[in-house]
Amino acid sequence: MEGLQDNVGKVLGSSGWITVDQQRINAFADATGDHQWIHVDVDRAAAGPFGAPIAHGFLTLSLIPLLSSEAVSVTGMKAKINYGCNK
């Protein structure tokens, strides 16, 4: 953790690309119980405002640990927790 504060506001790197496909969106909908048509009804969403289903906002947020671990390596800790994005 020492030295981590020195990186506030700096670009730390980037991660690889990840495909957020309908299978991932449906699995997230099942896990959270959020089955709004804009996410899971392919036919209805095709006629909707975006022309296709869109990923849940919280699905994209939930990918932060995966993607950030590719960009930043923090060592010397026994455990890590997500304390929130606004801390």
C-alpha distances in whole Angstrom, upper triangle without the diagonal:
4,6,5,8,10,11,13,16,16,17,15,18,20,21,24,27,27,31,31,35,37,36,33,34,36,34,32,35,36,33,32,36,36,39,40,43,41,38,40,44,44,48,47,44,46,48,46,44,42,44,42,40,36,33,32,29,27,27,26,23,23,22,19,17,19,19,15,14,17,16,12,10,7,7,7,8,11,12,11,13,14,14,17,17,18,15
4,6,7,9,11,13,16,16,18,16,19,21,23,26,29,30,34,34,38,40,40,36,37,40,38,35,38,39,36,36,40,40,43,43,46,44,41,44,47,47,51,50,47,49,51,48,47,44,47,45,42,39,36,35,32,30,31,29,26,26,25,22,20,22,22,18,17,19,18,14,13,10,10,9,11,14,15,14,17,18,18,20,20,20,17
4,5,5,7,10,13,13,15,13,16,19,21,25,28,29,33,33,37,40,39,36,37,40,38,35,38,40,37,37,40,40,43,43,45,43,41,43,47,47,50,50,46,48,50,47,45,43,45,43,42,38,35,34,31,30,30,28,25,26,25,21,20,22,21,17,17,19,16,13,12,10,11,12,14,17,18,16,18,19,19,20,19,20,17
4,5,6,8,11,11,13,11,14,17,18,22,25,26,29,30,34,36,36,32,33,36,34,32,35,36,33,33,37,36,39,39,41,39,37,39,43,43,46,46,42,44,46,44,42,39,42,40,38,34,31,30,28,26,27,24,22,22,21,18,17,19,18,14,14,16,14,10,10,8,11,12,13,16,16,14,15,15,15,16,16,16,14
4,5,6,9,10,13,12,16,19,21,24,27,28,31,31,35,38,38,34,34,38,36,33,36,38,35,34,37,36,39,40,42,39,38,40,44,44,47,46,43,45,47,44,41,39,42,41,39,35,32,31,28,27,27,25,22,23,23,19,18,21,20,16,17,19,16,13,14,12,14,15,16,19,18,16,17,16,15,16,15,15,13
4,6,9,9,12,11,15,18,21,24,27,29,32,33,36,39,39,36,36,39,38,35,38,40,37,36,40,39,42,42,44,41,39,42,45,45,48,48,44,46,48,45,43,40,43,42,40,36,34,33,30,29,29,27,24,25,24,21,20,23,21,17,18,19,16,13,14,13,16,17,18,22,21,19,20,20,19,19,18,18,16
4,6,5,8,8,11,14,17,21,23,25,28,29,33,36,36,32,33,36,35,32,35,37,34,34,37,36,39,39,41,38,36,39,42,42,45,44,41,42,44,41,39,37,39,38,36,33,30,30,27,26,26,24,21,23,21,18,18,20,17,14,15,16,13,11,12,12,15,17,18,21,21,18,19,18,18,18,16,16,15
4,6,9,9,13,15,18,22,24,25,28,28,32,35,35,32,32,35,34,31,34,36,33,32,36,34,37,37,39,36,34,37,40,40,43,43,39,41,42,40,37,35,38,36,35,31,29,28,25,24,25,22,20,21,21,17,17,20,18,14,16,18,14,13,15,14,17,19,19,23,21,18,18,17,16,15,13,13,12
4,7,9,12,14,17,21,22,24,27,27,31,34,35,31,31,35,34,31,33,36,34,33,36,34,36,36,38,34,33,36,39,39,42,41,37,39,40,37,35,33,36,35,33,30,28,27,24,24,25,21,19,22,21,17,18,20,18,15,18,18,15,14,17,17,20,22,23,26,24,21,21,19,18,17,14,14,14
4,6,9,12,15,19,21,23,26,27,31,33,34,31,31,35,34,31,34,36,34,33,37,35,37,37,38,35,34,37,40,39,42,42,38,39,41,38,36,33,36,35,34,30,28,28,25,25,25,22,20,22,20,17,18,19,17,14,16,16,12,12,15,15,19,21,22,25,24,21,22,20,20,19,16,17,17
4,6,8,12,15,17,20,23,24,27,31,31,28,29,32,32,29,32,35,32,32,35,33,35,35,36,33,31,34,37,36,39,39,35,36,38,36,33,31,33,32,31,28,26,26,23,23,23,20,19,20,18,15,17,17,14,12,14,13,10,10,14,15,19,22,23,26,24,21,22,20,21,19,16,18,18
4,7,10,14,16,18,22,23,27,30,30,27,28,31,30,28,31,33,31,31,34,33,35,35,37,34,32,34,37,36,40,40,36,37,39,37,35,32,34,33,31,28,26,26,23,23,23,19,18,19,17,14,14,15,12,9,11,10,7,7,10,12,15,19,19,22,21,18,19,18,19,19,16,18,18
4,7,10,13,16,19,21,24,28,28,25,26,30,29,27,30,32,30,30,34,32,34,34,35,32,30,33,35,34,38,38,34,35,37,35,33,30,32,31,29,26,24,25,23,23,22,18,18,19,16,13,14,14,10,9,10,8,5,7,10,13,17,20,21,24,22,20,21,20,21,20,18,21,21
4,7,9,12,15,17,21,24,25,22,23,26,26,24,27,29,28,28,31,30,31,31,32,29,27,29,32,31,34,34,31,31,34,32,30,27,29,27,26,23,21,22,20,20,19,16,16,17,13,12,13,12,8,8,10,7,5,8,12,15,18,22,22,25,23,20,21,19,21,20,18,21,22
4,7,9,13,15,18,21,21,19,20,24,23,21,25,27,25,26,29,27,29,29,30,27,25,27,30,29,32,33,29,30,33,31,30,26,28,25,24,22,19,20,19,19,17,14,15,15,11,10,11,9,6,7,8,5,5,9,12,15,18,22,22,23,22,19,20,19,21,20,18,22,23
4,7,10,13,16,19,19,17,19,22,21,21,24,26,25,26,29,27,28,29,29,27,24,26,28,27,30,31,28,28,31,30,29,25,26,24,23,21,18,20,20,20,17,15,16,16,12,12,13,10,7,10,11,7,9,12,15,18,21,24,24,26,24,22,22,21,24,23,21,25,26
4,7,10,12,16,17,14,16,20,19,19,22,24,23,24,26,25,25,26,26,23,21,22,25,23,26,28,24,24,28,26,25,22,22,20,19,17,15,18,18,18,15,13,15,15,11,12,14,11,9,12,13,10,12,15,18,21,24,27,27,28,26,23,24,22,25,23,22,25,27
4,6,9,13,13,11,13,16,15,15,18,20,19,20,23,22,22,23,23,21,18,19,22,20,24,25,22,22,26,25,24,20,21,18,17,15,13,15,15,16,12,11,13,13,9,11,13,10,8,12,13,12,14,17,19,22,24,28,27,28,25,23,23,21,24,22,21,25,26
4,6,9,10,9,10,13,14,14,16,18,18,20,22,20,20,21,20,18,15,16,19,17,20,22,19,19,23,22,22,18,18,15,14,13,11,14,15,16,12,11,14,14,11,14,15,13,12,16,17,15,17,20,23,25,28,31,30,31,28,26,25,23,26,24,23,27,29
4,7,8,6,7,10,11,11,13,15,15,16,18,16,16,17,17,15,12,13,16,14,18,19,16,17,20,19,19,16,16,13,11,9,7,10,12,13,9,9,12,12,10,13,15,13,13,16,18,17,19,22,24,26,29,32,31,31,28,25,24,22,25,23,22,25,27
4,5,5,6,9,10,11,12,14,16,17,18,16,15,16,15,14,11,11,13,12,15,17,14,15,18,18,18,15,15,11,10,9,8,12,14,15,11,12,15,15,13,17,19,16,16,20,21,20,22,25,27,29,32,35,34,34,31,28,27,25,28,26,25,28,31
4,5,5,6,8,10,10,12,14,15,16,14,12,13,12,12,8,8,10,9,12,14,12,13,16,16,17,15,14,10,8,9,8,11,14,15,12,13,17,16,15,19,21,19,19,23,24,24,26,28,30,32,35,37,36,35,32,30,29,26,29,27,26,30,32
4,5,5,6,9,10,11,12,14,15,14,13,15,15,14,11,9,12,11,15,17,15,16,20,19,21,18,18,14,11,12,11,13,16,16,12,14,17,16,15,19,20,18,19,22,23,23,25,28,29,31,33,36,34,34,31,29,27,26,29,27,27,30,32
4,5,5,6,9,10,10,12,14,13,13,15,15,14,11,10,14,13,17,18,16,18,21,20,21,18,18,15,12,11,9,10,13,13,9,11,14,12,11,15,16,14,15,19,20,20,22,24,26,28,30,33,31,30,27,25,24,22,25,23,23,27,29
4,5,5,6,9,10,11,12,10,10,11,11,11,7,7,11,11,15,15,13,15,18,17,18,15,16,12,9,8,6,7,11,11,8,10,13,12,12,16,17,16,17,20,22,22,24,26,28,29,32,34,32,32,29,26,24,22,25,23,22,25,28
4,5,5,6,9,10,10,9,8,10,11,11,8,6,10,11,14,15,13,16,19,18,19,17,17,14,10,11,9,10,13,13,10,13,16,14,15,19,20,19,20,23,24,25,27,29,31,32,34,37,34,33,30,28,26,24,27,25,25,28,31
4,5,5,6,9,10,10,10,13,14,15,11,10,13,14,18,19,17,19,22,21,23,21,21,17,14,14,11,11,14,13,10,13,15,13,14,17,18,17,19,22,22,23,25,27,28,29,31,34,31,30,27,25,24,22,25,23,24,27,29
4,5,5,6,8,8,9,12,13,13,10,10,14,15,19,19,17,20,22,21,21,19,20,17,13,12,9,8,11,9,7,10,12,10,11,15,16,15,17,20,21,22,24,25,27,28,30,32,30,29,25,23,21,19,22,20,21,24,26
4,5,5,5,5,5,8,10,11,8,8,11,13,17,16,15,18,20,18,20,18,19,16,12,12,9,8,11,10,9,12,14,13,15,18,19,19,20,23,24,25,27,29,30,31,33,35,33,32,28,26,24,22,24,22,22,25,28
4,6,5,7,7,11,13,14,11,10,13,15,19,18,18,21,23,22,23,22,22,19,15,15,13,12,15,13,12,15,17,15,16,20,20,20,22,25,25,27,29,30,31,32,34,36,33,32,28,27,24,23,25,24,25,27,30
4,6,8,10,13,16,17,13,13,16,19,22,22,20,23,26,24,25,24,24,21,17,17,14,12,14,12,10,14,15,12,14,17,18,18,20,22,23,25,27,28,29,29,31,32,30,28,25,23,21,19,22,21,22,25,27
4,5,8,11,14,15,12,13,16,18,22,21,19,23,25,22,23,22,24,21,17,15,13,10,12,10,10,13,14,12,15,17,18,19,21,23,24,26,27,28,29,29,31,33,30,29,25,23,21,19,20,19,20,23,25
4,6,9,12,14,12,11,14,17,20,19,18,22,23,21,23,22,23,20,16,16,14,11,14,12,12,16,17,15,18,21,22,22,24,26,27,29,31,32,33,33,35,37,34,33,29,27,24,22,24,22,23,26,28
4,6,9,10,9,9,12,15,17,16,15,19,20,18,19,18,20,17,13,13,11,8,11,10,11,14,15,14,17,20,21,22,23,25,27,28,30,31,33,33,35,37,35,34,30,28,25,22,24,22,22,24,27
4,6,8,7,6,8,12,14,13,12,16,17,16,17,17,18,15,11,12,11,10,13,13,13,16,17,17,19,22,24,24,25,27,29,30,32,33,35,36,38,40,38,37,33,31,28,26,27,25,25,28,30
4,6,6,7,8,11,13,11,10,14,15,12,14,14,15,13,10,10,11,9,12,13,13,16,18,18,20,23,25,25,26,28,30,31,32,34,36,37,40,42,39,39,35,32,30,27,28,25,25,27,30
4,5,5,5,8,9,7,7,10,11,10,12,12,12,10,8,10,11,11,14,16,15,17,20,20,22,25,27,27,27,30,32,32,34,36,38,39,42,44,42,41,38,35,33,30,31,28,28,30,33
4,6,6,8,10,7,5,9,10,8,9,9,10,8,5,6,8,9,12,14,14,15,18,19,20,22,25,25,25,27,30,30,31,33,36,37,40,43,40,40,37,34,31,28,30,27,26,28,31
4,6,8,11,10,7,11,13,11,12,11,11,9,5,5,6,7,10,12,11,13,15,16,17,20,22,22,22,25,27,27,28,31,33,34,37,40,37,37,34,31,29,26,28,25,24,27,30
4,6,9,9,8,11,13,12,14,13,13,10,6,8,9,10,14,15,13,15,18,18,19,22,24,23,24,27,29,29,30,33,35,36,39,41,39,38,35,32,30,28,30,27,27,30,33
4,6,5,6,8,10,10,13,13,12,9,7,10,12,13,16,18,17,19,21,21,22,25,28,27,27,30,32,32,34,36,38,40,42,45,43,42,39,36,34,32,33,31,30,33,36
4,6,5,6,9,10,13,11,9,6,6,10,12,14,17,19,17,19,22,22,22,26,28,26,27,30,32,31,33,36,38,40,42,45,43,43,40,37,35,33,35,32,31,34,37
4,5,5,7,9,12,12,9,8,9,12,15,17,20,22,21,22,25,26,26,29,32,30,30,33,35,35,36,39,41,43,46,49,47,47,43,41,39,36,38,35,34,37,40
4,5,5,6,10,11,9,8,8,12,15,16,19,21,20,22,25,25,26,29,32,31,31,34,36,36,37,39,42,43,46,49,47,47,43,40,38,35,37,34,33,35,39
4,5,5,8,7,6,5,5,8,11,13,16,18,17,18,21,22,23,26,29,28,27,30,33,32,33,36,39,40,43,46,44,44,41,38,36,33,34,31,30,32,35
4,5,8,7,4,4,7,10,14,16,19,21,20,20,24,25,25,27,30,29,28,32,34,33,34,37,40,42,45,48,46,46,43,40,38,35,37,34,32,35,38
4,7,8,6,7,10,12,16,18,20,23,22,23,26,27,27,30,33,32,31,34,37,36,37,40,43,44,48,51,49,49,45,43,40,37,39,36,34,36,39
4,6,6,7,8,10,14,15,17,20,20,20,23,25,25,28,31,30,29,32,35,35,35,38,41,42,45,48,46,47,43,40,38,34,36,32,31,32,36
4,6,8,10,10,14,15,16,20,20,19,22,24,25,26,30,30,28,31,34,33,34,36,39,41,44,47,45,46,42,39,37,33,34,31,29,30,34
4,6,7,8,11,13,15,18,17,17,20,22,22,24,27,27,25,28,31,30,30,33,36,38,41,44,43,43,40,37,35,31,33,29,27,29,33
4,7,9,13,15,17,20,19,19,22,24,24,26,29,28,27,30,32,31,32,35,38,40,43,46,45,45,42,39,37,34,36,32,31,32,36
4,6,10,13,15,18,16,16,20,21,21,23,26,25,24,27,30,29,30,33,36,38,41,44,42,42,39,36,34,31,33,30,29,31,34
4,7,9,12,15,13,14,17,18,18,21,24,23,22,25,28,27,28,31,34,35,38,41,39,39,36,33,31,28,30,27,26,29,32
4,7,9,12,10,10,14,15,15,18,21,20,19,22,25,25,25,28,31,32,35,38,36,37,33,30,28,25,27,24,23,25,28
4,6,8,7,7,10,11,12,14,17,17,16,19,21,22,23,25,27,29,32,35,33,33,29,26,25,22,24,21,20,22,25
4,5,5,7,9,10,11,14,16,17,17,19,21,22,23,25,27,28,31,34,32,32,28,25,23,19,21,18,18,20,23
4,5,5,6,9,10,12,15,16,16,17,20,21,21,23,25,26,29,32,30,30,26,23,21,17,19,15,14,16,20
4,5,5,6,9,10,13,14,14,16,18,20,20,22,24,24,27,29,27,27,23,20,17,14,16,13,13,15,18
4,5,5,7,9,12,12,13,15,17,18,19,21,23,24,26,29,27,27,23,20,18,15,18,15,15,18,20
4,5,5,7,11,11,10,12,15,16,16,18,21,22,25,28,26,27,23,20,18,15,17,15,13,17,19
4,5,6,9,10,10,11,14,15,16,17,19,20,23,25,23,24,21,17,15,12,14,11,10,13,16
4,6,7,8,10,11,13,15,16,17,18,19,22,24,22,22,18,15,13,11,13,11,12,15,17
4,6,5,6,8,10,11,13,14,16,17,20,23,21,22,19,16,14,12,15,14,13,17,18
4,5,5,6,8,10,10,11,14,15,18,21,19,20,17,14,13,10,13,11,10,14,15
4,6,5,6,9,10,10,11,12,15,17,16,16,13,10,10,9,12,12,12,15,16
4,6,6,7,9,11,12,13,16,19,18,18,15,13,13,12,16,15,15,19,20
4,5,5,7,9,11,14,17,20,19,20,18,15,15,14,17,16,15,18,19
4,5,5,6,9,10,14,17,16,18,16,13,13,12,15,14,13,16,17
4,5,5,6,8,11,15,14,16,14,11,13,13,16,16,15,19,19
4,6,7,11,13,17,17,19,17,15,17,16,19,19,18,21,22
4,7,10,13,17,17,20,18,16,17,16,19,18,17,20,20
4,6,10,13,14,17,15,13,15,15,17,17,16,19,18
4,6,10,11,14,13,12,14,15,17,18,18,21,20
4,7,8,11,11,9,12,13,15,17,17,19,18
4,6,9,10,10,13,16,17,20,20,22,20
4,7,9,10,14,17,18,21,22,24,21
4,6,7,11,14,15,18,20,22,19
4,7,10,14,16,19,21,23,21
4,7,10,12,16,18,20,18
4,7,9,12,14,17,15
4,6,9,12,14,13
4,6,8,11,10
4,7,9,7
4,6,6
4,6
4
